[in-house]
Amino acid sequence: MSGSSNPVLIAPRSMPTGQRNIVRSNDSASLWNCTLSPGWTQDEVQVLRKALMKFGVGNWMKIIESGCLPGKTIAQMNLQTQRMLGQQSTAEFNGLHIDALQVGALNSTKQGPDIKRKNNCIVNTGGKLTREEVEKRRKAHRERFEVPRDVWEGIVLPRPDNPLVVLDRKREELRVLRAELKDVLDQIAVLERPPDAADVADAADNVAATGSKRQRE
């Protein structure tokens, strides 16, 4: 791989929000800052990042079989990879052992009238790429971005002792969150409920009783 730095050791930091065509998808508020992308924690994003380096982009079954991301589907991993790359088309990276966040950092700087984005990812506005064009891009990406073999072979991915236990824990966390949300919604409903006739009568009685007491005093 060409380049002066080791991408495995460098994690891009959040960037300020700028014009629409220079917002980096992998540093969007939905991923790193305010809320997380649906179903993904920051730790899981980093695990996927390393898994893509180790197995190559698009080798989803190898990632699933490794057990490093229990419960994640191919569709979820593919969508998260698009966010990390900062572009919707991943075909030109298929099979490459790359740091997706490094590519995403570069894509975030691209701007101009020919750069179009959807959900903060660059989209292809021209015709469908030919097989030759895709292969030409893949070759260029391999020379520019691919992680050295000795590096990606040495990556050790986390493997939960029992994925079912992890899934059960997530389900329990979700149950607790739902219960907390219900309590909050119930409290809001009580506060927003208009007073009924009985409440108004009680309030009037209290006012009258207070007035009588003051007169006697």
C-alpha positions, 0 to 999 in steps of 0.5 A, spaced: 500 500 500 502 506 498 502 512 503 506 515 509 501 513 514 499 506 517 491 507 516 490 501 522 492 506 527 489 512 525 481 514 526 479 520 523 475 525 528 469 528 527 469 534 522 465 541 523 458 541 519 459 545 512 456 545 505 452 539 504 457 536 499 463 536 504 459 533 510 463 526 511 458 520 512 462 517 517 463 522 522 455 524 521 452 526 528 448 520 527 454 516 528 459 519 532 456 525 536 448 525 538 445 519 537 448 512 534 446 509 527 440 504 528 443 498 531 450 500 531 454 502 537 461 506 536 465 499 538 461 495 533 463 500 528 470 499 529 469 492 529 466 492 522 472 497 520 477 491 522 473 486 519 473 489 513 481 490 513 481 483 515 476 479 510 476 485 505 470 489 503 464 484 501 466 478 504 460 478 509 459 471 510 467 471 513 465 476 517 459 473 520 462 466 521 468 470 525 462 471 530 465 478 531 458 482 530 453 477 532 446 479 530 448 483 524 445 482 517 449 482 511 444 488 509 446 492 515 453 491 514 453 493 507 449 499 509 454 501 515 460 500 510 457 505 505 456 510 511 464 509 513 466 509 505 462 515 504 459 513 498 453 508 496 457 504 490 462 499 494 463 494 488 469 498 486 472 496 493 470 489 493 475 484 496 480 489 498 483 489 505 482 497 506 480 502 512 473 504 510 474 510 514 480 512 511 477 512 504 471 516 507 475 521 510 478 523 503 471 522 500 468 527 505 473 533 502 470 532 495 466 537 492 464 540 486 458 540 481 459 533 479 459 531 486 452 529 488 450 526 495 444 522 498 444 521 506 451 524 506 454 518 501 456 520 494 452 517 489 453 515 481 450 520 477 452 518 470 451 511 467 452 504 470 460 503 470 462 497 466 466 491 468 472 494 465 471 501 469 470 498 476 476 493 475 480 499 473 478 503 479 479 497 484 486 496 481 487 504 483 484 503 490 488 497 491 495 501 490 492 507 494 488 504 500 490 496 501 492 495 508 499 491 507 498 483 508 502 482 514 497 487 518 491 485 516 493 477 517 495 480 524 488 483 526 485 479 531 477 480 532 473 480 538 469 473 539 464 473 544 464 467 548 456 466 547 453 470 542 446 468 544 448 471 551 450 478 548 443 478 544 439 476 550 443 482 554 441 487 548 434 484 548 434 486 556 437 493 555 431 494 549 426 492 554 428 496 560 429 502 555 422 501 552 419 501 560 423 507 561 420 510 555 413 508 557 413 511 564 416 518 561 410 518 556 405 516 562 408 522 566 407 527 559 400 524 558 398 526 566 401 533 565 397 534 558 391 532 561 385 537 561 382 538 568 376 535 569 369 537 572 371 534 579 378 537 579 375 544 578 370 543 583 375 541 588 379 547 586 373 552 587 372 548 594 379 549 596 379 557 594 372 558 598 375 554 604 381 559 604 377 565 604 372 563 609 378 562 614 381 569 612 374 572 614 374 568 621 381 571 622 
